[in-house]
Amino acid sequence: MKKDINKNQENKSEKKVMTRKQALKKAGLLSLTTASMMLLMKTPAKAQGSTPAPPPAW
């Protein structure tokens, strides 16, 4: 009975192991997402702040 419990614990811990390739892929995806969100958040503020001044009154 104890051997079965140990085998189940080993199988659960093996499933959680991530390879280096998977870790790099996940990190790259997260950095890509973060960079794109930062650009999207920055762009509207920059466009809104760069409106031209009104023409002078004659």
Secondary structure as a PSIPRED ss2 file (coil, helix, strand):
# PSIPRED VFORMAT (PSIPRED V4.0)

   1 M C   1.000  0.000  0.000
   2 K H   0.000  1.000  0.000
   3 K H   0.000  1.000  0.000
   4 D H   0.000  1.000  0.000
   5 I H   0.000  1.000  0.000
   6 N H   0.000  1.000  0.000
   7 K H   0.000  1.000  0.000
   8 N H   0.000  1.000  0.000
   9 Q H   0.000  1.000  0.000
  10 E H   0.000  1.000  0.000
  11 N H   0.000  1.000  0.000
  12 K H   0.000  1.000  0.000
  13 S H   0.000  1.000  0.000
  14 E H   0.000  1.000  0.000
  15 K H   0.000  1.000  0.000
  16 K C   1.000  0.000  0.000
  17 V C   1.000  0.000  0.000
  18 M C   1.000  0.000  0.000
  19 T C   1.000  0.000  0.000
  20 R H   0.000  1.000  0.000
  21 K H   0.000  1.000  0.000
  22 Q H   0.000  1.000  0.000
  23 A H   0.000  1.000  0.000
  24 L H   0.000  1.000  0.000
  25 K H   0.000  1.000  0.000
  26 K H   0.000  1.000  0.000
  27 A H   0.000  1.000  0.000
  28 G H   0.000  1.000  0.000
  29 L H   0.000  1.000  0.000
  30 L H   0.000  1.000  0.000
  31 S H   0.000  1.000  0.000
  32 L H   0.000  1.000  0.000
  33 T H   0.000  1.000  0.000
  34 T H   0.000  1.000  0.000
  35 A H   0.000  1.000  0.000
  36 S H   0.000  1.000  0.000
  37 M H   0.000  1.000  0.000
  38 M H   0.000  1.000  0.000
  39 L H   0.000  1.000  0.000
  40 L H   0.000  1.000  0.000
  41 M H   0.000  1.000  0.000
  42 K H   0.000  1.000  0.000
  43 T H   0.000  1.000  0.000
  44 P H   0.000  1.000  0.000
  45 A H   0.000  1.000  0.000
  46 K H   0.000  1.000  0.000
  47 A H   0.000  1.000  0.000
  48 Q H   0.000  1.000  0.000
  49 G H   0.000  1.000  0.000
  50 S C   1.000  0.000  0.000
  51 T C   1.000  0.000  0.000
  52 P C   1.000  0.000  0.000
  53 A C   1.000  0.000  0.000
  54 P C   1.000  0.000  0.000
  55 P C   1.000  0.000  0.000
  56 P C   1.000  0.000  0.000
  57 A C   1.000  0.000  0.000
  58 W C   1.000  0.000  0.000
